[in-house]
């Protein structure tokens, strides 16, 4: 069945899609946290924002703050816009205190792109099997 036919035969009136990204932050205890970004997940969007504005552990932790729920609508000039709790995507919840294996598995399901903060640098991949396969964002962006 075509997308048009599905939409004509359902209550869905529009689609709200974006270039998604999973943002993984390695914590000082060796565990991982992950947030989900709905829009502009590509390197020139979220990737550049992370490299330019979230360059310390404290700044990276702002992205995975439990009080904000972990679902990011967008990032602009270092300002994070989180979804209101009533608008959150079902299942797109913040993951905290997880193992590397768990967070990578979850990240693959939520993002077109995956970004990883290792405590000192941001790394990127579009389909890693582990954080060892990620590429340094600064090298890719030429910073």
N, C-alpha and C positions, 0 to 999 in steps of 0.2 A: 504494500500500500504506500502511496506517495505521501510526502509530508503535507502537501496541499489537501489531500483527501483526509488525512488524520485530523488536520486543523478544522476542516469543514464539518467533520463529524464529531467534534468534541466541544467542550466549553472553553478551550484555550483560544484566545483571540490574538495573542501575539507571543513572540519569543523574545527573551531577554538573554542574549548570549554575550560572551566576552572571551578574551584570550586569557585563560586562567593560569594561576601560578600557585604552587605550594612553596611556602617559605619556612625553612627549617632552621632553627637556632640551637646550636649546641650549648648546653648550660655548663656552668662551672663544675657541677657534680658529675659531668660525663654523660648525663642523660640528654634527651632531645625534646624540643617543643616545636610544634608546627602550626602555622596559620594558613588560611586560604585567601588568595586575592582573586576577585572576580574579573577585573578588567585590566587591560594593558600589561599582561603578563610577559610579553616579549622583552628581549634584551634592552631595546631602546626605551622601554617603559619602566616596568618594575625593576629590571636589572640596573638601569642607570640610576634610578632613585635610590636603590640600596647602596650602590657603590659611592654615590655622591653624598648621601645624607645619613646613612645608618652604619657608621664606620667604627663603632665601639660596642662593647658588650651591652652597656646600658641602653644605647640607641637600638640595637638589635632586639633587646628584650621588650621594647615598646611594641614591637610587631606581634608579639605572642603573649601579651598581657592578659591574664585570665579574666580580669574585670571587663574587658572589651569583647570577649567571646571568640576571638580568632578569625572572624570573617571580615575581610577588608574589601570595601567597595572600591577604593582607589587610594593612590599616594600621589601627592602633588607638592613639589618643592619641600619634601621632608614632612609634610603634614599627612597623617594617616586618617582616612575617613572609614570608620567601621560601620557596618550595617547596624541599624536599629534591631534589637532582639526580635521584634515582631516580623521583620522582613528577611530573616536569615533563611538560607537554603537548608532544607532538611538534610541532616547528616553532616553539614559543613561546620563541625565543631572544632574548637581548639584541642589539640593533643598536647599533653604535658607529661614530663617525666617518663618518656618512652625510650625503648631501646632503638638503636640505629636500624635494625631490621624492620621493626614495626613502623617506624616513621617513614622509611623509604617506601614500604609497601603502601601505606596510606597516601603518601605524596603522589605516587603514580596514579592513583585513582582520582585525585582532585586537581591536578595541574597539567596544562599543556607544557609548562616549564617548571623546573624545580630549582630553587635557590637555597644555598646552604651557607650559614655563617659558622665558621669553625673556631670562633673566639678571636680572630685577628683579620680574616679576609672573607670575602664573599666568593662563592663558587656557583657554577651553573651547569645544568644539563637538561636535555629534553627527554631522557629516559635512562636514568642510571640504575644499575643493580646494586650499587653501594656508593657511599659518599667518596670512595677512592676514585671513581670515574668522573667526578665533576671537574670542570675547567675553571680556572681563575677568571673572574669577571673583568678585572683590570686589564689582563692580557687580551681578552676578547675585544673589549671596548677601546683599547689603546690608551688607557690612562696611565 
